[in-house]
Amino acid sequence: MDLGIKGKYALVTGGSHGIGLATAHALAREGCHVALTARKEDRLNQAVRDIQAHDVEAVGVSADALLAGDIERVMKEVIRLWGTLHILVNNVGGGGRWGSDSVEETPEEVWKDVYHKNVTAALRFTKQALPWMRKQHWGRVVTVASLYGREGGGRPWYSMAKGKIRPASKKWFNPLCRWDGWGLLKRWPRSLSSSRLNRQASSTEPAWPSMAERAEASNESEPHHSYVE
């Protein structure tokens, strides 16, 4: 498949494993040069080496998506290296296992941090990328959501955060879609075959049977087979 993005520059947040890494590989196979950001430097460095095997440029910038200064630093480094950015994949997120099963016992800070990691981080990265996309009249922003944000399930702070991605994105980006060459996608991944899901499958937690049923019903897949709205 030729997506016409060979030679473009892409940034994938949370790109050292899972959906983010699979997306980075998909972009690299299309000839995109890819920058990755994640917190753990060892895993990030390995991901960069793997992406470079596609004969494209790949760089990693360690950062914490909860810190506005780190997000700004990532974008400055990308622009310093490449001079522009064409594609942004807002994949960083998570927090679905933070806190406890008891809403009453979970501190308010958990709700705030999960929201900021999933929603605020995506908006901050996008705000940093938009001027460069405007300048070249071409840009793609892909934001990874979750079916829990549409259907519920999981811990409520995670569902709340993922559910906010869609309206926030539509409100912000609808006026921008008048640009020639502008595009916005929201990805709603199905249940994926992942190390976390496999660990839960081997556990004795009561929640596992319902997760297994959901995975089977949604046609569980590897990350690169994710459903796109």
C-alpha positions as CSV (number, residue, x, y, z in Angstrom):
1,M,0.0,0.0,0.0
2,D,1.3,3.4,-0.9
3,L,-0.2,6.1,1.3
4,G,1.8,8.9,-0.4
5,I,3.7,9.8,2.8
6,K,7.2,8.8,1.8
7,G,9.7,11.3,3.0
8,K,7.3,12.9,5.5
9,Y,8.2,13.5,9.1
10,A,6.1,12.0,11.9
11,L,6.0,12.1,15.7
12,V,4.5,9.3,17.6
13,T,3.9,9.9,21.3
14,G,4.1,6.9,23.6
15,G,5.9,5.2,20.8
16,S,8.2,2.7,22.5
17,H,5.7,-0.2,22.7
18,G,2.2,-1.4,22.0
19,I,0.0,0.6,19.6
20,G,2.5,3.5,19.4
21,L,5.4,1.3,18.3
22,A,3.2,-0.6,15.8
23,T,2.1,2.7,14.4
24,A,5.7,3.9,14.1
25,H,6.6,0.7,12.2
26,A,3.6,1.2,9.9
27,L,4.7,4.8,9.1
28,A,8.3,3.7,8.6
29,R,7.3,1.0,6.2
30,E,5.6,3.8,4.1
31,G,8.9,5.7,4.1
32,C,8.2,8.2,6.9
33,H,10.9,9.4,9.1
34,V,9.8,8.9,12.7
35,A,10.4,10.5,16.0
36,L,9.3,8.7,19.1
37,T,8.7,9.9,22.6
38,A,8.3,7.9,25.8
39,R,9.5,7.9,29.4
40,K,11.7,4.8,29.6
41,E,14.9,5.5,27.7
42,D,16.1,1.9,27.4
43,R,12.9,0.8,25.7
44,L,12.8,4.0,23.7
45,N,16.3,3.4,22.4
46,Q,15.5,-0.1,21.4
47,A,12.4,1.1,19.5
48,V,14.5,3.6,17.6
49,R,16.9,0.9,16.5
50,D,14.0,-1.2,15.3
51,I,12.5,1.6,13.3
52,Q,15.9,2.4,11.7
53,A,15.8,-1.1,10.2
54,H,13.2,0.2,7.8
55,D,16.0,2.5,6.3
56,V,14.4,5.7,7.5
57,E,15.5,8.3,10.0
58,A,14.4,7.6,13.6
59,V,15.0,9.5,16.8
60,G,13.8,9.2,20.3
61,V,13.2,11.9,22.9
62,S,12.6,10.9,26.5
63,A,9.7,12.9,28.0
64,D,6.9,12.8,30.6
65,A,3.6,13.7,28.9
66,L,2.3,15.1,32.2
67,L,4.9,17.9,32.0
68,A,4.1,20.8,29.7
69,G,7.8,21.7,29.6
70,D,8.7,18.2,28.4
71,I,6.2,18.4,25.5
72,E,7.6,21.7,24.4
73,R,11.1,20.3,24.6
74,V,10.1,17.3,22.4
75,M,8.7,19.6,19.7
76,K,11.7,21.9,19.8
77,E,14.0,18.9,19.3
78,V,12.0,17.6,16.3
79,I,12.0,21.0,14.6
80,R,15.7,21.4,15.3
81,L,16.4,18.1,13.6
82,W,14.0,18.2,10.7
83,G,12.7,21.8,10.4
84,T,9.1,20.7,10.2
85,L,6.5,18.1,11.1
86,H,3.9,16.5,8.9
87,I,2.2,13.8,11.0
88,L,1.4,13.7,14.7
89,V,0.1,10.6,16.4
90,N,-1.2,11.3,19.8
91,N,-0.9,7.8,21.3
92,V,0.4,8.6,24.8
93,G,-2.2,7.9,27.4
94,G,-3.2,5.2,29.8
95,G,-4.0,5.2,33.5
96,G,-6.7,2.6,33.3
97,R,-5.1,0.6,36.1
98,W,-4.3,3.6,38.3
99,G,-6.1,4.0,41.6
100,S,-8.2,1.1,43.0
101,D,-11.4,-0.6,42.2
102,S,-13.1,1.6,44.8
103,V,-14.0,5.0,43.5
104,E,-14.4,6.3,47.0
105,E,-10.9,5.3,48.0
106,T,-9.2,6.7,44.8
107,P,-7.7,10.1,45.3
108,E,-8.9,13.0,43.2
109,E,-5.3,13.4,41.8
110,V,-5.8,10.1,39.9
111,W,-8.7,11.5,38.0
112,K,-6.7,14.7,37.2
113,D,-3.5,12.9,36.2
114,V,-5.4,10.4,33.9
115,Y,-7.2,13.2,32.3
116,H,-4.1,15.2,31.7
117,K,-2.1,12.2,30.4
118,N,-4.8,11.4,27.8
119,V,-6.5,14.6,26.9
120,T,-4.3,17.6,27.9
121,A,-1.1,15.9,26.6
122,A,-2.8,15.4,23.2
123,L,-4.0,19.0,23.0
124,R,-0.5,20.3,24.0
125,F,1.3,18.2,21.4
126,T,-1.2,19.2,18.8
127,K,-0.9,22.9,19.7
128,Q,2.9,22.7,19.3
129,A,2.5,20.9,15.9
130,L,-0.2,23.1,14.3
131,P,2.0,26.1,13.3
132,W,4.3,23.9,11.2
133,M,1.3,22.1,9.5
134,R,-0.3,25.4,8.8
135,K,2.9,26.8,7.3
136,Q,3.1,23.9,4.8
137,H,-0.6,23.6,4.2
138,W,-0.4,19.9,4.9
139,G,-0.9,18.0,8.2
140,R,-2.3,14.8,9.8
141,V,-3.2,14.5,13.4
142,V,-4.2,11.0,14.6
143,T,-5.5,10.7,18.2
144,V,-5.8,7.3,19.8
145,A,-9.0,6.9,21.9
146,S,-10.5,3.8,23.3
147,L,-13.8,1.9,23.1
148,Y,-14.1,2.4,26.8
149,G,-14.6,6.1,26.0
150,R,-17.6,5.2,23.9
151,E,-19.1,2.2,25.6
152,G,-17.9,2.5,29.2
153,G,-16.0,-0.2,31.0
154,G,-12.8,-0.2,33.0
155,R,-12.2,2.4,35.8
156,P,-14.3,5.5,35.4
157,W,-11.4,8.1,35.3
158,Y,-10.0,6.3,32.2
159,S,-13.3,6.0,30.5
160,M,-14.0,9.7,31.2
161,A,-10.6,10.8,29.8
162,K,-10.9,8.7,26.6
163,G,-14.5,9.9,26.2
164,K,-13.4,13.5,26.1
165,I,-11.0,13.0,23.2
166,R,-13.7,12.9,20.5
167,P,-15.6,16.1,21.4
168,A,-12.5,18.0,22.2
169,S,-10.9,17.0,18.9
170,K,-14.0,17.8,16.8
171,K,-14.5,21.2,18.4
172,W,-10.9,22.2,17.9
173,F,-10.3,20.7,14.5
174,N,-13.5,21.2,12.5
175,P,-12.5,24.7,11.4
176,L,-9.1,23.5,10.4
177,C,-10.5,20.9,8.1
178,R,-11.1,23.7,5.5
179,W,-7.3,23.6,4.8
180,D,-6.2,21.9,1.6
181,G,-4.3,18.8,2.7
182,W,-5.5,18.8,6.3
183,G,-6.7,15.6,8.0
184,L,-7.8,14.5,11.4
185,L,-8.4,10.9,12.5
186,K,-9.5,9.4,15.8
187,R,-8.5,5.7,16.3
188,W,-10.7,3.5,18.5
189,P,-8.6,0.4,19.0
190,R,-10.4,-2.9,19.6
191,S,-9.1,-5.3,22.2
192,L,-5.5,-6.0,21.3
193,S,-3.1,-8.9,21.8
194,S,-0.6,-7.3,24.2
195,S,1.6,-8.2,27.2
196,R,-0.9,-6.6,29.6
197,L,-3.8,-8.5,28.2
198,N,-1.8,-11.7,28.3
199,R,-0.9,-11.1,31.9
200,Q,-4.5,-10.6,32.8
201,A,-5.5,-13.7,30.9
202,S,-3.2,-15.8,33.1
203,S,-4.4,-14.2,36.3
204,T,-7.2,-15.4,38.5
205,E,-8.9,-11.9,38.7
206,P,-12.7,-12.2,38.4
207,A,-12.6,-9.4,35.8
208,W,-10.8,-11.6,33.3
209,P,-13.7,-13.7,31.8
210,S,-15.6,-10.5,30.8
211,M,-12.4,-9.1,29.2
212,A,-11.9,-12.3,27.3
213,E,-15.4,-12.2,26.0
214,R,-15.1,-8.6,24.9
215,A,-11.8,-9.4,23.1
216,E,-13.4,-12.3,21.3
217,A,-16.5,-10.3,20.4
218,S,-14.4,-7.4,19.1
219,N,-12.2,-9.7,17.0
220,E,-9.0,-9.4,19.1
221,S,-6.1,-8.3,16.9
222,E,-2.5,-7.3,16.9
223,P,-2.0,-3.5,17.2
224,H,-1.6,-2.9,13.5
225,H,-5.1,-4.1,12.9
226,S,-6.8,-1.4,14.9
227,Y,-10.2,0.0,14.0
228,V,-10.2,3.5,12.7
229,E,-13.4,5.7,12.9
